[in-house]
Amino acid sequence: MNNRLMPLLQLSDSNFPSGAFSHSFGFETYIQEDVVTDAASFYNALKVFLRKQLIFNDGLANKIAYENLEKGFTEMLLELDHVLYTTCMARETREGNQKMGERMAKLCMELYPSSQLEYYLGWVKKKNAYGHPAIVLATVYHSLNISKKESIETFLFTTISSLVQNAVRGIPIGQTAGQKIVMDIQPLLKKSVESILSLSSDDLGAGSPGLEIAQMHHERLHVRLFMS
């Protein structure tokens, strides 16, 4: 096991305290509205989320951040941070990403500090930036000499894996069913990485209106297990 693999395993572990455990990012609305009722319907919804929203937003943002860091353009992270915050339609999702981003930045500065992450965290602390997990992890992966492709692939896997674990609790489905979803979606994750690598910054921000509406409805649910 090489030294680059160990940080990837740590940062993508479901026990890593990023705060993702507290967020469904709209899926809980689908669960309460009986759109998502079992492993099969969740898997179908997860594929749509990956293809229609994750690729063109957080996934692409991870790539853009990494490419700017390769060029030494740390200041561009601030602009990307603002774009991600202002183009996120649902308040709970904006705030969820903000909380997770700041928490991850502070924790990663303790674990894997770098001057680039220090700049970004400094902006967050001064309220000049909001904080976003896609930017934080791109910064950490770049500082650890993890390739751009590995950065994107790990980021997508971590996001999907967290949602699966939340579905295990929220629907609920069994742990075995959850792990089967994680396994079955891996070929699509690899295709999604290739899609992201072919995109440019002009493609950032494409959304899935149905999921965005579900994210907005979440704050008015009578009973909630998740913060978003």
C-alpha positions in Angstrom: 0.0 0.0 0.0 1.6 3.3 -1.1 1.5 6.6 0.8 -0.9 8.2 -1.7 -3.5 5.4 -1.2 -3.7 5.8 2.6 -5.0 9.4 2.6 -7.6 8.5 -0.1 -8.8 5.6 2.1 -9.0 7.9 5.1 -10.7 10.8 3.5 -13.3 8.6 1.7 -14.1 6.5 4.8 -17.7 6.8 5.9 -16.4 7.3 9.5 -14.5 10.5 8.4 -16.2 13.3 10.3 -17.1 15.5 7.4 -20.7 16.0 8.4 -22.1 14.1 5.4 -23.8 11.7 7.9 -26.4 14.4 8.6 -27.4 15.3 5.0 -29.6 13.6 2.4 -29.5 16.5 0.0 -33.1 16.1 -1.0 -33.4 12.3 -1.0 -35.3 12.3 2.3 -38.1 14.2 0.5 -38.3 11.5 -2.1 -38.4 8.9 0.7 -41.3 10.6 2.5 -43.2 11.2 -0.7 -42.8 7.4 -1.6 -40.9 8.1 -4.7 -37.9 6.2 -3.2 -39.2 3.2 -1.3 -36.6 0.5 -1.6 -33.1 -0.3 -2.9 -34.2 -0.5 -6.5 -35.9 2.9 -6.6 -33.1 4.5 -4.6 -30.5 3.1 -7.1 -32.4 4.6 -10.0 -32.7 8.0 -8.3 -29.0 7.8 -7.4 -28.0 7.2 -11.1 -30.1 10.3 -12.1 -28.5 12.4 -9.4 -25.0 11.3 -10.6 -25.7 11.9 -14.3 -27.7 15.1 -14.1 -26.4 17.0 -11.1 -23.2 15.6 -9.5 -21.2 15.5 -12.7 -22.0 19.1 -13.7 -21.7 20.7 -10.3 -19.6 19.3 -7.5 -17.8 16.8 -9.6 -16.8 19.4 -12.3 -16.0 21.9 -9.5 -13.5 19.4 -8.1 -11.8 19.2 -11.6 -11.8 23.0 -12.1 -10.3 23.6 -8.6 -7.6 21.0 -9.2 -6.6 22.4 -12.6 -6.3 25.9 -11.2 -4.1 24.6 -8.4 -1.9 22.9 -11.0 -1.4 26.3 -12.6 -0.8 27.9 -9.2 -4.0 30.0 -9.4 -5.0 29.7 -5.7 -7.0 32.9 -6.0 -9.4 31.3 -8.5 -10.7 29.1 -5.7 -12.5 32.1 -4.2 -14.4 32.7 -7.5 -15.3 29.1 -7.8 -16.5 29.0 -4.2 -18.8 31.9 -4.8 -20.2 30.3 -8.0 -21.0 27.1 -6.2 -22.7 28.9 -3.4 -24.8 31.3 -5.5 -25.9 28.7 -8.1 -27.2 26.3 -5.5 -30.9 26.9 -5.4 -31.9 25.2 -2.2 -31.1 27.0 1.1 -30.5 23.8 3.1 -28.2 22.4 0.5 -26.2 25.6 0.3 -25.9 25.7 4.1 -25.1 21.9 4.2 -22.2 22.3 1.7 -21.0 25.3 3.6 -20.9 23.5 7.0 -19.3 20.4 5.5 -16.7 22.5 3.6 -15.6 24.5 6.6 -15.5 21.4 8.8 -13.4 19.4 6.3 -11.1 22.4 5.7 -10.3 22.7 9.4 -9.8 19.0 9.9 -7.7 18.6 6.8 -5.5 21.5 7.9 -4.7 19.4 11.0 -4.2 16.2 9.1 -2.7 17.2 5.7 -1.8 20.9 5.9 -0.7 22.9 2.8 -0.3 26.5 1.9 -3.1 26.4 -0.6 -5.6 24.9 1.9 -4.4 27.5 4.4 -5.3 30.3 1.9 -8.8 28.8 1.3 -9.5 28.2 5.0 -8.3 31.7 5.8 -10.9 33.1 3.3 -13.6 31.0 4.9 -12.7 32.1 8.4 -12.8 35.8 7.3 -16.2 35.2 5.7 -14.8 36.0 2.2 -15.5 32.4 1.1 -18.3 30.0 2.1 -16.5 26.7 2.1 -17.3 23.7 -0.2 -16.2 20.0 0.0 -15.3 19.8 -3.7 -12.8 22.6 -3.4 -11.4 21.4 0.0 -10.7 17.9 -1.3 -9.3 19.0 -4.6 -6.8 21.1 -2.6 -5.9 18.3 -0.3 -5.5 15.7 -3.1 -3.4 18.1 -5.2 -1.1 18.8 -2.2 -0.6 15.0 -1.7 0.3 14.6 -5.4 -2.8 12.5 -6.1 -3.6 12.7 -9.8 -6.6 14.8 -11.1 -8.4 11.7 -12.3 -8.0 10.0 -9.0 -9.1 13.2 -7.2 -12.4 13.3 -9.2 -13.0 9.5 -8.9 -12.5 9.5 -5.2 -14.6 12.6 -4.7 -17.5 11.0 -6.7 -17.2 7.7 -4.8 -17.1 9.5 -1.4 -20.3 11.5 -2.3 -22.2 8.4 -3.6 -21.0 6.2 -0.7 -22.2 8.8 1.9 -25.7 9.0 0.3 -25.9 5.2 0.2 -25.2 5.0 3.9 -27.8 7.6 4.6 -30.3 5.6 2.5 -29.5 2.5 4.6 -30.8 4.5 7.6 -33.4 6.6 6.0 -35.5 4.2 3.8 -34.3 1.9 5.4 -32.5 -0.8 3.4 -30.1 -3.4 4.6 -26.4 -2.9 4.8 -25.9 -5.7 2.2 -28.3 -4.0 -0.2 -26.4 -0.7 0.3 -23.0 -2.3 -0.4 -24.5 -3.9 -3.5 -25.5 -0.5 -4.8 -22.0 0.9 -4.1 -20.6 -2.1 -6.2 -23.2 -1.9 -9.0 -22.7 1.9 -9.5 -18.9 1.7 -9.9 -18.9 1.3 -13.7 -21.1 4.4 -14.0 -18.7 6.3 -11.6 -15.8 5.5 -14.0 -17.8 6.8 -17.0 -18.8 9.9 -15.0 -15.1 10.6 -14.4 -14.4 10.5 -18.1 -17.4 12.8 -18.7 -16.1 15.3 -16.2 -12.6 15.2 -17.7 -14.1 16.2 -21.1 -16.1 19.1 -19.7 -15.0 22.8 -19.3 -15.9 25.5 -16.9 -18.6 26.6 -19.2 -20.5 23.5 -18.3 -20.6 24.2 -14.6 -24.0 24.6 -13.0 -26.3 22.4 -15.0 -29.0 21.1 -12.6 -31.8 18.7 -12.0 -34.9 20.7 -11.3 -36.8 17.8 -9.7 -34.0 17.2 -7.2 -33.7 20.9 -6.5 -37.4 21.1 -5.8 -37.1 18.1 -3.5 -34.2 19.9 -1.7 -36.4 23.0 -1.2 -39.4 20.9 0.0 -37.2 19.2 2.6 -37.2 22.1 5.0 -41.0 21.9 5.3 -41.2 18.2 6.0 -43.0 17.4 9.3 -40.5 14.8 10.5 -36.8 14.8 9.4 -34.0 12.5 10.0 -31.5 14.7 8.1 -30.5 18.3 8.1 -31.0 18.6 4.4 
